[in-house]
Amino acid sequence: MRMIHGLVAAVLLPGMLACQPNRRVYRETDDDRAPYQAEVEEGLGAAVAILVDTSGSMKDDVPGDSRPKYLVAREALETMLDATDSFVARRPDFPIKIGIYSFSSGVSTQLPIQPYNRTAVRSALTRLPRPGGGTAIGEAMRTARPDLYRAGVFRKYLLVVTDGENTSGRSPDDVARDIFRKSDGAVQIYFVAFDTNPEKFAFLKEVGGDVIGAGNGPELRTALDGVYQGKILAESATTGERETTQK
């Protein structure tokens, strides 16, 4: 009888499994739990991975504006990054490296993380794809994170500009907690919630990050300047001065 039951199970089990819904299960391995390690020797400087939402909703008009959100966001990012020129002029010894990524249902690298170059940055922003598809915020964060650890600088930042909730891939709150834990807080995460409720990203407070809401174009420019100049560049300058003094 035991042999018969075994034969029945062998015949029925594959069919039963085939009827089960397809589920993607993520399991944490020993390697997954290990802290991140820089792939190159690190020194003074800051690397900023800018993740830009190009999902379908970004083609909608901005409240109070006749232009779509993706064009307003591109213009605001160009203005934000212009501040890098004056920073580099003041602190030529402190390298600023910029990478630009777009995300919809998937993720695309528009500019690999490299020393700031105004022409290269503007060209990358111009190449941002037209809006379409879902919103893979978490996957974009996972894609950019290892690039920060190849940049060769101590200070690392993720700056996400999005107008909606995650709809594809891993959730950003899980990814943010994972990055915070494995980097020991070395990767700072900032979100700008463009024409969406910033409370959707309240989890950032748990990982030392921050989110700023922006309901229209002027508010978006103010929010991006506040994050980039008021936090990233200001913190980098202070850190650089302190480390230079200690040497």
N, C-alpha and C positions, 0 to 999 in steps of 0.2 A: 504493500500500500504506500509506503514512504516513497518508493521509486516512482509510483504512478503520480503521486502528488508533485514530485519534483519535475516530472515530464510535463504535467499540466501547467505548472508555473513557468517553465521554460517557454512554453508555447504562448501562454496568455500575457506574460509580463511585457514583452516588446510592444504588443498591441496596446496594452493599457498605457504604457509610457508615451506611445505615439499620440494618444488621445489627450494627454495633458497639455495645458496651454504653455506656449513657449515663454520662459522667464529667464531673464539675464540675471544671474546671481553673482554678486561681487563678494569675494572672500579675501580677507586680509591674511597674507602669508607672513612668515618671519621677516622677509625682505621688506614687505610693505610697512612693517612696524619700525624699521630702522630709520634713524634720523637721516635727513638729506646731507649729502656730502658734496662740496664744491668740486667740479670736474677740472678746474684749473686753479692755479695760485691766485689768491684774492688780494687786492690792495685798495687804496683810497679811491672813492668814487661811488656813483649811484647808477643803478640800472632801473629803468621804468618800462614795464610792459603795459601798453595801452590797448585795451580790449574794447572794440567798438561794435555795438549791436547793429546788424544789417538785416534783421528779421523783417517779415512782411509789414508789420505795423509801423516801421520807420519811414514808410512812404506816405503816411498820413500827414496832413498839415499840422503845423505847430499852433497851439491856441494863440489867437491874436496875431497870426502871421499867415501869409498866403503861400509860404514855402513849406515843402515837406521836411520832416524832422531830420532825415539823414543829411540834407544839405545844410541845415542850421547847425547840426552837430559837427559836421566837417569844418565849417567856418569857425566855430567856437574852439575846436581843437587846434586849428592853425594859429589862432590868436593866442591861445594858451601856451603853445610851444615856442612862440616868438620870444617869450620871456627867457628862454634858454640862452639866447644870444648875449644878453647883458650879463647873465650869470657867468657864462664861460669867459667873458671879457674881464670880469672881476676876479674869477678864480680859475685861471688857465691850468692850475696844478690839480684841479679836482674834476676828473672826467665825468661827464653825464652821458649815459648810453640809453638810447631809445629803441623800442621795438613796437611795431603796430600790428595788431591782429584783428581780423573781422570774424564775426560769428553770426550764423543764422541757425539752420539745422545742423551744420557742421562748422568747422573752424578753418580759417585760412591765414597764413602768415603773409602780411603785406610788406613788412620790413623786418628782417631779422634784427635782433638787438645788436646795436653797433654804436660807436661814438656819434654824438649828435652832429647832424649835417642838415642844415636848413633845406637845401634843395632835395635831398633824399626823403626827408620827412614830408615835405609838401607833395612830392611825387607819389609817395605811398598813400597819402590821404586822398589824392585824386583817383587812385586806383581802387578805392573801396568799392565793392560791388553794389549794384542797385539792390534795394531791399527785396526780400523774398524768403519764404520758408519760416521755420520755427526759431526757437531761442535757446541755444545751447550754452548758457552762461558757465555752468560748471565745467564742461568740456574745454571751453576756452581757457579757463583758469588752469586746468590740468595741462594743457598744451604749452602755455607760456611759462609755467613754473620751472621746469628743468632748464629752459633757456636762460633764466635769471642766474642759475647756478653755473652756467658756462660763461657768464659775462665778465668774470674776473674782478668784481668789486664787492665790497662789504655790504653796502646798502642796497636793498632789493624792494621793489614796489610793484604791485598790481593795481592798475587804475581801470575800472570798468565803467563804461557809459552804456546804459540800457534803458529801454522804455517799457519793459515788461517782465513777467515772471519766467522762470525756466520752464521750457516745454520739451526739451530733448536731452538725453544723456543724464549723467549724474547731477544731483542737485547742488547748487552753489554753496549751501550751508554745510553739507557734508564735506565738500572739497575744501572749503575755507577752514573748517576745523582740522582736517587732515594736514593741510599746509601749516597751520599754526602749530600743531603738535610736533610734526617732524622737522620743522625749521626752527623750533624753539623760539618762535616769535620773530625770526629774522626777516620774514617777508611781510611787509605791511600791505594791507588790502584796503583800498578805497573804492566806493561805488558812488556814482552820480546817477540818481533816479530821475530820468528825464520824462516828464509828463506821466509819471506813475507814482504810486504811494511809496515813499521811502521805508515805511514800516514793513514792507515785504522783505527787506534786507536787514532787519533789526538784529539778526544773528551776528552781524559784524562786530557788535559791541562785545560779544563773548570772546572774540579772537583778537582784540586790540585794534580792530579796524574802525571804519566810520562810513556813514552814508549821508549824502546831502541831496535834498530834493530840489528839482528845478522844473517849474511849470511852463516856462516859455524860453525864448531865445536869450534875452538879457539875463534871466536867472541862471541859465545854463552857463553862460560866459562867466558870471560871478562865481558860480559853484566850482567850475573847473579851475579858475584862477586861485580860488581859496585853497583848493587841494594841492595844486601844482606849486604855486609860488608860496602860499602861506604855510604849507606843511612839508611837501617833498623837498623843494629847493632850500627852504629856510632850515629845515632839519639837517639837510646835507651840508650846508654851509657851516652851521654850528658844529656839527660833528667833525668836519674837516679841519676847522680852526683848532678845536680841542686836541685832535690827534696830532696836528702839526706842532702845537705848543708842547705836547708831552715828549716829542722826540728829542 
